[in-house]
Amino acid sequence: MNFSVIVVVVVVTALAFDFTNGFHDTANAMATSIATGALPPRVAVLISGVLNVVGAFLSVEVAKTISSGLVDEARITPVVIFAGLVGAILWNLVTWLIGIPSSSSHALFGGLIGATWVAAGTGAIHFGALISKVVLPAVVSPIVAGVIALVATYLAYRITAKADDGTTRRGFRVGQIVSASMVSLAHGTSDAQKTMGVITLTLITAGALPAASGPPIWVILTCGLAIGLGTYFGGWRIIRTLGKRVSDIQTPQGFAAETSSAAVILTSSHMGFALSTTHVCTGSIFGAGAGRRLASVQWGVAGQMALAWVVTLPAAAVVGGAAALAVSDGGTFGTVVVAVVGVGVAAGIFVSSRRRPINADNVNDVPGRAEPVPAGA
């Protein structure tokens, strides 16, 4: 396949991943605001989408980590990156279908690492950077965010204990609009950058950019628009899981969870950590749930999420590795086969999701909290 053609294919595939990242992670910013009624569902996803685009322009540190920190760009080709993206997209779609807020970031890292491993061996993977900037933050961030949210929730209820309930609810609903907007902005500074990093890595491996380059302005713009558009479409399944299946979230808890998430994500983006916003926001929601006296927190749902988090990186790596093997053995034909199979699987997942759709009109309807959301819901 012509080198310039495969670069175009990789860029388009990366933007497709960015789109799935947007609707997969909409819940991170807006699930609690939708659940408490602070924002109508469609207004919430519109605000979140716009602020994702704005956030994409605020920093490029995470993009640099992806483009020059995780793998040796001199030992891979754009075809390898294409294979990794296929693994990430398919894992995003599977977890979206079953309503589990797994990490789009770790799906991307897993797909890229699996493809690189097959194509260039373990020597092409920077395991030190993988541990310090991906694995450790994945373990620490939800705990830190959860503790902050727990303390913030406890203080919010203590401070407003003698205030009028109606006034308290209205005040925190206004606060939630601000805090949810901050999470959306933070999500743009973090997750949009990851796709920027992948496209920049592709341009470096193709010789279009020198090593260690930052993302060009057109890359920043297109990635911001792709994730913003995906966010606007709304990941209603995952919004239902985080907003209704974790705990009965009230407005002080929603405000505490969103503020904690925004603080952790913005700090990590500034430091260049490729943090999972899903891990942070989920940890904050569980912390906020535990911070309210007599609140019921569904720890069984937490177990499902934790299992998905553990499986995400290796599962995406296996798919990315298999795609890389097919591409390397089959050349242009192998690339076409991988693309066709990927599109077919994605179409099948979409058709399955239409059997019992979840949308803005029924996202807050949960007939039985103890039961998991069905795969076809």
C-alpha positions as CSV (number, residue, x, y, z in Angstrom):
1,M,0.0,0.0,0.0
2,N,1.3,3.5,-0.9
3,F,2.9,5.1,2.2
4,S,0.9,8.3,1.9
5,V,-2.4,6.3,1.5
6,I,-1.7,4.3,4.7
7,V,-1.0,7.6,6.6
8,V,-4.4,8.9,5.5
9,V,-6.0,5.7,6.6
10,V,-4.3,5.8,10.0
11,V,-5.3,9.5,10.5
12,V,-9.0,8.7,9.7
13,T,-8.9,5.6,11.9
14,A,-7.4,7.7,14.8
15,L,-10.2,10.2,14.4
16,A,-12.7,7.4,14.5
17,F,-11.2,6.3,17.7
18,D,-11.3,9.8,19.0
19,F,-15.1,9.9,18.2
20,T,-15.7,6.7,20.1
21,N,-13.6,8.1,23.0
22,G,-16.0,11.1,23.1
23,F,-19.2,9.2,23.4
24,H,-17.6,6.5,25.6
25,D,-16.4,9.1,28.1
26,T,-19.3,11.6,28.0
27,A,-20.5,10.0,31.3
28,N,-17.3,11.1,33.0
29,A,-18.3,14.7,32.9
30,M,-22.1,14.7,32.8
31,A,-23.5,11.5,34.4
32,T,-24.0,13.0,37.8
33,S,-25.4,16.3,36.5
34,I,-27.9,14.4,34.4
35,A,-28.8,12.1,37.3
36,T,-29.5,14.9,39.7
37,G,-31.4,17.0,37.2
38,A,-28.8,19.9,37.3
39,L,-28.7,19.8,33.5
40,P,-31.2,18.3,30.9
41,P,-29.5,15.4,29.1
42,R,-29.2,17.0,25.6
43,V,-28.0,20.3,27.0
44,A,-25.4,18.5,29.1
45,V,-23.8,16.6,26.2
46,L,-23.8,19.8,24.0
47,I,-22.0,21.8,26.8
48,S,-19.6,18.9,27.2
49,G,-18.9,18.6,23.5
50,V,-18.1,22.2,23.1
51,L,-15.8,22.3,26.1
52,N,-14.0,19.2,24.9
53,V,-13.0,21.1,21.8
54,V,-11.8,24.1,23.8
55,G,-9.9,21.9,26.2
56,A,-8.0,20.3,23.3
57,F,-6.2,23.6,22.7
58,L,-5.0,24.1,26.3
59,S,-2.1,21.6,26.5
60,V,0.0,19.2,24.5
61,E,2.0,17.5,27.2
62,V,0.0,14.3,27.1
63,A,0.3,14.2,23.3
64,K,4.0,14.4,23.6
65,T,4.0,11.5,26.0
66,I,2.1,9.3,23.5
67,S,4.1,10.4,20.4
68,S,7.5,9.9,21.9
69,G,7.3,8.2,25.3
70,L,5.6,4.8,25.1
71,V,7.1,3.1,22.0
72,D,10.2,3.6,19.8
73,E,8.9,5.5,16.8
74,A,11.9,4.5,14.7
75,R,11.0,0.8,14.9
76,I,7.4,0.9,13.9
77,T,5.4,2.0,10.8
78,P,2.0,3.7,10.3
79,V,0.5,0.2,9.6
80,V,1.4,-0.9,13.1
81,I,-0.4,2.1,14.5
82,F,-3.4,1.3,12.4
83,A,-3.5,-2.2,13.9
84,G,-3.3,-0.8,17.4
85,L,-6.2,1.6,16.7
86,V,-8.4,-1.2,15.5
87,G,-7.9,-3.0,18.9
88,A,-8.7,0.2,20.8
89,I,-11.9,1.0,18.8
90,L,-13.3,-2.5,19.1
91,W,-12.8,-2.6,22.9
92,N,-14.4,0.8,23.3
93,L,-17.5,-0.4,21.4
94,V,-17.8,-3.6,23.3
95,T,-17.6,-2.0,26.7
96,W,-20.0,0.8,25.5
97,L,-22.5,-1.9,24.5
98,I,-22.6,-3.5,27.9
99,G,-22.5,-0.1,29.7
100,I,-19.2,-0.5,31.5
101,P,-17.1,2.7,31.9
102,S,-13.7,1.1,31.0
103,S,-10.8,3.3,30.0
104,S,-10.6,4.5,26.4
105,S,-7.0,5.6,27.2
106,H,-5.9,2.2,28.3
107,A,-7.7,0.6,25.2
108,L,-5.5,2.9,23.1
109,F,-2.3,2.1,25.0
110,G,-3.1,-1.6,24.9
111,G,-3.8,-1.7,21.2
112,L,-0.7,0.3,20.4
113,I,1.5,-1.8,22.7
114,G,0.1,-5.1,21.4
115,A,0.7,-4.1,17.8
116,T,4.2,-2.8,18.5
117,W,5.1,-6.0,20.4
118,V,4.1,-8.2,17.4
119,A,5.7,-6.0,14.8
120,A,8.9,-4.9,16.5
121,G,9.4,-7.0,19.7
122,T,9.5,-5.9,23.3
123,G,12.5,-3.8,22.7
124,A,10.4,-1.2,20.9
125,I,8.2,-0.7,24.0
126,H,9.4,1.8,26.7
127,F,8.3,-0.2,29.7
128,G,9.7,2.4,32.2
129,A,7.4,5.1,30.7
130,L,4.5,2.6,30.6
131,I,4.8,1.9,34.3
132,S,5.5,5.5,35.5
133,K,3.1,7.4,33.2
134,V,0.3,4.9,32.6
135,V,0.1,1.9,35.0
136,L,0.9,3.7,38.3
137,P,-1.5,6.7,37.6
138,A,-4.1,4.1,36.7
139,V,-3.8,2.5,40.2
140,V,-3.4,5.7,42.2
141,S,-5.7,8.2,40.4
142,P,-9.1,6.6,41.3
143,I,-8.1,6.2,44.9
144,V,-6.9,9.8,45.2
145,A,-10.0,11.1,43.4
146,G,-12.2,8.9,45.5
147,V,-10.7,10.1,48.8
148,I,-10.9,13.8,47.8
149,A,-14.6,13.3,46.7
150,L,-15.4,11.5,50.0
151,V,-14.0,14.3,52.1
152,A,-15.6,17.0,50.0
153,T,-19.0,15.3,50.2
154,Y,-18.7,14.9,53.9
155,L,-17.8,18.6,54.3
156,A,-20.6,19.7,51.9
157,Y,-23.2,18.0,54.0
158,R,-21.8,19.2,57.3
159,I,-21.5,22.9,56.1
160,T,-25.1,22.9,54.8
161,A,-26.7,20.8,57.5
162,K,-28.8,23.7,58.9
163,A,-29.5,25.3,55.5
164,D,-32.9,25.1,53.8
165,D,-33.0,21.9,51.7
166,G,-34.5,23.7,48.7
167,T,-31.9,26.4,48.7
168,T,-29.1,23.9,49.2
169,R,-30.3,21.8,46.2
170,R,-30.6,24.9,43.9
171,G,-27.2,26.1,45.0
172,F,-25.4,22.8,44.3
173,R,-27.2,22.4,41.0
174,V,-25.7,25.7,39.8
175,G,-22.4,24.5,41.2
176,Q,-22.7,21.3,39.3
177,I,-23.1,23.1,36.0
178,V,-19.8,24.8,36.7
179,S,-18.0,21.7,38.0
180,A,-19.3,19.4,35.2
181,S,-18.1,22.0,32.7
182,M,-14.7,22.0,34.3
183,V,-14.6,18.2,33.9
184,S,-15.5,18.5,30.2
185,L,-12.7,21.0,29.8
186,A,-10.3,18.8,31.6
187,H,-11.3,15.8,29.5
188,G,-10.4,17.8,26.4
189,T,-7.0,18.6,27.7
190,S,-6.4,14.9,28.5
191,D,-8.2,12.5,26.1
192,A,-8.2,14.6,22.9
193,Q,-4.4,14.8,23.3
194,K,-4.0,11.0,23.2
195,T,-5.3,10.9,19.7
196,M,-3.2,13.9,18.8
197,G,-0.2,11.9,20.1
198,V,-1.1,8.9,17.9
199,I,-1.5,11.0,14.8
200,T,1.8,12.8,15.6
201,L,3.5,9.4,16.1
202,T,2.2,8.3,12.7
203,L,3.6,11.4,11.0
204,I,6.9,10.9,12.7
205,T,7.1,7.2,11.6
206,A,6.2,8.3,8.1
207,G,9.0,10.9,8.0
208,A,6.6,13.8,7.8
209,L,7.7,15.2,11.1
210,P,11.0,15.1,12.9
211,A,11.4,12.9,16.0
212,A,10.0,14.3,19.3
213,S,7.8,16.8,17.5
214,G,4.6,18.2,19.0
215,P,1.2,18.0,17.2
216,P,0.6,20.4,14.4
217,I,-2.3,22.8,14.7
218,W,-4.4,20.9,12.2
219,V,-4.0,17.7,14.3
220,I,-5.1,19.6,17.4
221,L,-8.2,21.0,15.7
222,T,-9.4,17.8,14.1
223,C,-8.9,15.8,17.2
224,G,-10.7,18.4,19.3
225,L,-13.6,18.4,16.8
226,A,-13.8,14.6,16.6
227,I,-13.9,14.0,20.4
228,G,-16.4,16.9,20.8
229,L,-18.7,15.5,18.1
230,G,-18.5,12.0,19.8
231,T,-19.3,13.6,23.1
232,Y,-22.4,15.3,21.7
233,F,-23.8,12.0,20.5
234,G,-23.9,11.0,24.2
235,G,-22.8,7.6,25.6
236,W,-26.1,7.0,27.2
237,R,-25.4,3.5,28.4
238,I,-22.4,4.5,30.4
239,I,-24.1,7.7,31.6
240,R,-26.9,5.4,33.1
241,T,-24.3,3.2,34.8
242,L,-22.4,6.0,36.5
243,G,-25.4,8.2,37.2
244,K,-27.9,5.6,38.4
245,R,-26.3,2.2,39.1
246,V,-23.4,3.3,41.4
247,S,-25.4,5.2,44.0
248,D,-28.4,7.5,44.5
249,I,-26.4,10.7,43.8
250,Q,-27.7,13.9,45.2
251,T,-26.6,17.4,44.1
252,P,-23.9,17.9,46.9
253,Q,-22.3,14.6,45.9
254,G,-22.4,15.4,42.2
255,F,-20.7,18.7,42.8
256,A,-18.1,17.1,45.0
257,A,-17.4,14.3,42.5
258,E,-17.1,16.6,39.5
259,T,-14.9,19.1,41.3
260,S,-12.5,16.4,42.5
261,S,-12.3,14.8,39.1
262,A,-11.5,18.2,37.4
263,A,-8.8,18.9,39.9
264,V,-7.1,15.6,39.4
265,I,-7.4,15.5,35.6
266,L,-6.1,19.0,35.1
267,T,-3.1,18.5,37.4
268,S,-2.2,15.2,35.6
269,S,-2.5,16.8,32.2
270,H,-0.2,19.6,33.2
271,M,2.4,17.0,34.3
272,G,2.1,15.0,31.1
273,F,0.6,11.9,32.7
274,A,-1.6,9.9,30.3
275,L,-4.3,9.5,32.9
276,S,-7.6,7.6,32.4
277,T,-10.4,10.2,33.0
278,T,-12.7,7.2,33.4
279,H,-10.8,5.9,36.3
280,V,-10.7,9.3,37.9
281,C,-14.3,10.1,37.5
282,T,-15.5,6.7,38.5
283,G,-13.4,6.9,41.7
284,S,-14.8,10.3,42.4
285,I,-18.4,9.1,42.1
286,F,-17.8,6.1,44.4
287,G,-16.1,8.4,46.9
288,A,-19.0,10.8,46.8
289,G,-21.4,8.0,47.3
290,A,-19.5,6.8,50.3
291,G,-19.2,10.3,51.7
292,R,-23.0,10.7,52.4
293,R,-24.2,9.2,55.6
294,L,-26.6,6.2,55.0
295,A,-26.0,6.4,51.2
296,S,-26.3,3.1,49.4
297,V,-23.2,2.3,47.2
298,Q,-23.4,-0.6,44.8
299,W,-20.0,-2.2,45.4
300,G,-20.9,-5.1,43.1
301,V,-21.0,-2.6,40.2
302,A,-17.6,-1.4,41.4
303,G,-16.3,-5.0,41.1
304,Q,-17.6,-5.2,37.5
305,M,-15.8,-2.0,36.6
306,A,-12.6,-3.0,38.3
307,L,-12.5,-6.2,36.3
308,A,-13.1,-4.3,33.1
309,W,-10.2,-1.9,34.1
310,V,-7.8,-4.8,34.6
311,V,-8.8,-6.5,31.4
312,T,-8.9,-3.5,29.2
313,L,-5.2,-3.0,28.4
314,P,-4.3,-6.7,27.7
315,A,-7.6,-7.3,25.8
316,A,-7.0,-4.4,23.5
317,A,-3.3,-5.5,23.2
318,V,-4.4,-9.0,22.0
319,V,-6.7,-7.5,19.4
320,G,-4.1,-5.0,18.3
321,G,-1.5,-7.7,18.2
322,A,-3.7,-10.0,16.1
323,A,-4.4,-7.1,13.7
324,A,-0.7,-6.3,13.4
325,L,0.0,-10.0,12.6
326,A,-2.6,-10.0,9.9
327,V,-1.3,-6.7,8.4
328,S,2.3,-7.7,8.5
329,D,1.7,-11.2,6.9
330,G,-0.8,-10.0,4.3
331,G,0.5,-6.6,3.3
332,T,-2.1,-4.5,1.5
333,F,-4.5,-7.4,1.4
334,G,-4.1,-7.9,5.2
335,T,-4.7,-4.2,5.9
336,V,-7.9,-4.3,3.9
337,V,-9.1,-7.5,5.6
338,V,-8.5,-6.0,9.0
339,A,-10.3,-2.8,8.1
340,V,-13.3,-4.8,6.7
341,V,-13.5,-7.1,9.7
342,G,-13.3,-4.1,12.1
343,V,-16.1,-2.2,10.3
344,G,-18.2,-5.4,10.3
345,V,-17.8,-6.0,14.0
346,A,-18.5,-2.3,14.7
347,A,-21.7,-2.5,12.6
348,G,-22.8,-5.7,14.4
349,I,-22.4,-4.0,17.8
350,F,-24.4,-1.0,16.6
351,V,-27.2,-3.2,15.4
352,S,-27.3,-5.1,18.7
353,S,-27.5,-1.8,20.6
354,R,-30.6,-0.8,18.7
355,R,-32.7,-3.7,20.0
356,R,-33.3,-1.8,23.3
357,P,-31.9,1.6,22.9
358,I,-30.9,3.9,25.8
359,N,-31.1,7.6,24.9
360,A,-31.7,11.0,26.4
361,D,-35.3,10.3,27.1
362,N,-34.8,7.2,29.2
363,V,-31.3,7.5,30.5
364,N,-32.4,8.0,34.1
365,D,-34.9,5.1,34.1
366,V,-33.5,2.2,36.0
367,P,-36.1,-0.5,36.8
368,G,-33.8,-2.5,39.1
369,R,-30.6,-1.1,40.5
370,A,-29.3,-4.4,41.7
371,E,-29.5,-5.9,38.2
372,P,-26.8,-5.2,35.6
373,V,-27.7,-3.3,32.4
374,P,-28.4,-6.0,29.8
375,A,-25.9,-6.2,26.9
376,G,-28.5,-5.3,24.4
377,A,-30.0,-2.4,26.4
